[in-house]
Amino acid sequence: MSLKSLALIESWPVPHAAAGVVRADGTVLGVQGPADRVFPLASVTKPIAAYAVLVAYEEGALELDDPAGPDGSTVRHLLAHTSGLAYDEHRVSARAGERRLYSNAGFEQLGAYVARVTEMPFAEYVRQAVLEPLGMTSTSLEGSPARDGVSCVADLLRFAAEVQAPRLLDPRTVAAAMTVQFPGVKGVLPGYGLQNPNDWGLGFEIRAAKSPHWTGALSSPGTFGHFGQSGTFLWIDPGAGLACTALTDRAFGPWATEAWPTLTDAVLAEATGS
């Protein structure tokens, strides 16, 4: 089966684009565009970084409620953007757990913490814990754990298949990653304004009832994933039993807020027959 709906990316106002869809059993339903072309991920880096943190947790290198980041914050707070750290600055703007302050700085402190407890540079830990076992040979995470990853559609489909049917992690750990952490906390979803609540799991944003949102009207409330300012996204819809990723080389903007939900709804309608 090859999803015709993926051809929608050919009309996007971007220099280059690639997209793909994978089922929970690892079956690739379709790919459009150059699946092996490497793109900057921007914040789609975060779910991959978070997965490595969860591997470190299962290996016993850390506990989710270990102190990390600013005073009162833990690994869990950093993963769920409730540490109180500012967006792009290593300064405290709120008490831990008080608000959902989306924070690149928080993921940078998280990477530093994992590097310290594993006695290994975070980029190398990610490579050994996630990228190498999954065969993600075109993916790397050098620089900021918040936004400096690069990857291709083929690799992200491997990652999305893993998240849907975990082999590297206990399924209960992945279930926790897609479960709301610190329920009821409000905050700004970058590009989409204040959301109350602004639900988030462990490194993955959760769609819930957010409006507006970058996924589609057909997306189930349990849909989780991430988008990036480089014009990239990855969502996993457990209700539909599939995941979709799209990578481009045009910065996020009004074009994406229009194009992404349209593609998402077309993919879900075609793949599920709804």
VENDACOR-V703667 format. One record per pair of residues at least 4 apart in sequence whose C-alpha atoms are under 6 Angstrom apart, sorted by the first residue. I is the first residue (numbers start at 1). J is the second residue. D is the distance in Angstrom with one decimal. If there is no record, write none. Layout:
BEGIN
i->I j->J d->D
i->I j->J d->D
END
This chain:
BEGIN
i->1 j->29 d->5.7
i->2 j->29 d->5.5
i->2 j->30 d->4.5
i->3 j->30 d->5.2
i->5 j->266 d->5.6
i->5 j->267 d->5.6
i->6 j->32 d->5.9
i->14 j->250 d->5.5
i->16 j->248 d->5.6
i->16 j->249 d->6.0
i->17 j->247 d->5.6
i->17 j->248 d->4.4
i->18 j->32 d->5.5
i->18 j->33 d->4.3
i->18 j->34 d->5.6
i->18 j->246 d->5.7
i->18 j->247 d->5.4
i->19 j->31 d->5.7
i->19 j->32 d->5.3
i->19 j->245 d->5.5
i->19 j->246 d->4.1
i->20 j->30 d->5.5
i->20 j->31 d->4.2
i->20 j->244 d->5.7
i->20 j->245 d->5.6
i->21 j->28 d->5.9
i->21 j->29 d->5.5
i->21 j->30 d->5.6
i->21 j->243 d->5.6
i->21 j->244 d->4.4
i->22 j->26 d->6.0
i->22 j->27 d->5.5
i->22 j->28 d->4.3
i->22 j->29 d->5.6
i->22 j->242 d->5.6
i->22 j->243 d->5.4
i->23 j->27 d->5.2
i->23 j->241 d->5.9
i->23 j->242 d->4.2
i->24 j->161 d->5.7
i->24 j->164 d->5.0
i->24 j->241 d->5.4
i->24 j->242 d->5.5
i->26 j->161 d->5.1
i->35 j->153 d->4.9
i->35 j->154 d->5.2
i->36 j->152 d->5.3
i->37 j->152 d->5.5
i->38 j->151 d->5.0
i->38 j->152 d->4.6
i->39 j->150 d->5.6
i->39 j->151 d->5.6
i->40 j->150 d->4.4
i->41 j->45 d->5.7
i->41 j->149 d->5.5
i->41 j->150 d->5.2
i->42 j->147 d->4.1
i->42 j->148 d->5.9
i->42 j->228 d->4.8
i->42 j->229 d->5.8
i->42 j->230 d->5.5
i->43 j->146 d->5.9
i->43 j->147 d->4.6
i->43 j->228 d->4.3
i->44 j->226 d->5.5
i->44 j->227 d->5.5
i->44 j->228 d->5.3
i->45 j->147 d->5.3
i->45 j->149 d->5.1
i->46 j->50 d->5.9
i->46 j->146 d->5.3
i->47 j->203 d->5.3
i->47 j->204 d->5.9
i->50 j->203 d->5.1
i->52 j->126 d->5.4
i->52 j->129 d->6.0
i->56 j->61 d->5.3
i->57 j->61 d->5.8
i->57 j->62 d->5.0
i->57 j->63 d->5.6
i->64 j->75 d->5.0
i->64 j->76 d->5.0
i->65 j->74 d->5.2
i->65 j->75 d->5.8
i->65 j->76 d->5.9
i->66 j->74 d->5.3
i->66 j->75 d->5.9
i->67 j->73 d->5.8
i->67 j->74 d->4.2
i->68 j->73 d->5.7
i->68 j->74 d->4.5
i->68 j->75 d->5.4
i->69 j->73 d->5.7
i->69 j->109 d->5.9
i->72 j->96 d->5.9
i->73 j->77 d->5.8
i->73 j->83 d->5.2
i->73 j->96 d->5.4
i->77 j->81 d->5.9
i->77 j->82 d->4.8
i->77 j->83 d->4.8
i->78 j->83 d->5.3
i->78 j->106 d->5.4
i->79 j->202 d->5.0
i->79 j->203 d->4.9
i->80 j->200 d->5.8
i->80 j->201 d->5.8
i->80 j->202 d->5.3
i->80 j->203 d->5.9
i->81 j->100 d->5.5
i->81 j->101 d->5.6
i->81 j->102 d->5.2
i->82 j->96 d->5.7
i->82 j->97 d->4.9
i->82 j->99 d->5.9
i->82 j->100 d->4.9
i->82 j->101 d->5.9
i->83 j->96 d->4.5
i->84 j->92 d->5.5
i->84 j->93 d->5.4
i->84 j->94 d->4.4
i->84 j->95 d->5.3
i->84 j->96 d->5.0
i->85 j->91 d->5.6
i->85 j->92 d->4.5
i->85 j->93 d->5.7
i->86 j->91 d->5.8
i->86 j->92 d->6.0
i->86 j->93 d->5.6
i->86 j->103 d->5.7
i->87 j->102 d->5.7
i->87 j->103 d->4.0
i->87 j->104 d->5.7
i->88 j->104 d->5.4
i->88 j->105 d->5.3
i->89 j->105 d->5.8
i->90 j->105 d->5.6
i->99 j->185 d->5.6
i->99 j->186 d->5.9
i->100 j->186 d->5.8
i->100 j->187 d->4.6
i->104 j->146 d->5.2
i->107 j->145 d->6.0
i->107 j->146 d->5.3
i->108 j->145 d->5.7
i->111 j->122 d->5.7
i->114 j->118 d->5.9
i->115 j->119 d->5.5
i->115 j->120 d->5.0
i->115 j->121 d->5.0
i->115 j->122 d->4.9
i->123 j->141 d->5.4
i->123 j->142 d->5.7
i->125 j->129 d->5.8
i->126 j->130 d->5.5
i->127 j->131 d->4.7
i->127 j->132 d->5.6
i->128 j->132 d->5.5
i->131 j->136 d->4.8
i->136 j->155 d->4.9
i->138 j->151 d->5.7
i->139 j->150 d->5.5
i->139 j->151 d->4.3
i->140 j->149 d->5.6
i->140 j->150 d->5.6
i->141 j->149 d->4.2
i->143 j->148 d->5.6
i->144 j->148 d->5.2
i->162 j->166 d->4.8
i->166 j->171 d->5.8
i->177 j->201 d->5.0
i->177 j->202 d->4.3
i->178 j->201 d->5.0
i->179 j->201 d->5.1
i->180 j->199 d->5.8
i->180 j->200 d->5.3
i->180 j->201 d->4.7
i->181 j->201 d->5.2
i->184 j->197 d->5.1
i->185 j->197 d->5.3
i->186 j->195 d->5.9
i->186 j->196 d->4.5
i->186 j->197 d->4.3
i->186 j->198 d->4.8
i->187 j->194 d->5.5
i->187 j->195 d->5.6
i->187 j->198 d->5.4
i->188 j->193 d->5.1
i->188 j->194 d->4.1
i->188 j->195 d->5.8
i->189 j->193 d->5.5
i->199 j->206 d->5.6
i->200 j->205 d->4.5
i->200 j->206 d->5.1
i->204 j->224 d->6.0
i->204 j->225 d->5.0
i->205 j->224 d->5.4
i->205 j->225 d->5.3
i->205 j->226 d->5.9
i->206 j->223 d->6.0
i->206 j->224 d->4.4
i->207 j->221 d->5.5
i->207 j->223 d->5.4
i->207 j->224 d->5.9
i->208 j->221 d->4.0
i->208 j->222 d->6.0
i->214 j->261 d->5.8
i->215 j->261 d->4.9
i->216 j->261 d->4.2
i->216 j->264 d->5.3
i->216 j->265 d->5.2
i->218 j->265 d->5.6
i->220 j->239 d->5.9
i->223 j->236 d->5.6
i->223 j->237 d->4.3
i->224 j->235 d->5.7
i->224 j->236 d->5.5
i->225 j->234 d->5.5
i->225 j->235 d->4.4
i->226 j->233 d->5.8
i->226 j->234 d->5.6
i->227 j->232 d->5.5
i->227 j->233 d->4.0
i->228 j->232 d->4.9
i->229 j->251 d->5.6
i->229 j->252 d->4.8
i->230 j->251 d->4.4
i->230 j->252 d->5.8
i->231 j->248 d->5.3
i->231 j->250 d->5.5
i->231 j->251 d->4.9
i->231 j->252 d->4.5
i->232 j->246 d->5.6
i->232 j->247 d->4.5
i->232 j->248 d->5.9
i->233 j->245 d->5.5
i->233 j->246 d->5.5
i->234 j->244 d->5.8
i->234 j->245 d->4.3
i->235 j->243 d->5.6
i->235 j->244 d->5.5
i->236 j->243 d->4.2
i->237 j->241 d->6.0
i->237 j->242 d->5.7
i->237 j->243 d->6.0
i->252 j->256 d->5.9
i->256 j->260 d->5.5
i->265 j->269 d->6.0
i->267 j->271 d->5.9
i->268 j->272 d->5.8
i->269 j->273 d->5.4
i->269 j->274 d->4.8
END
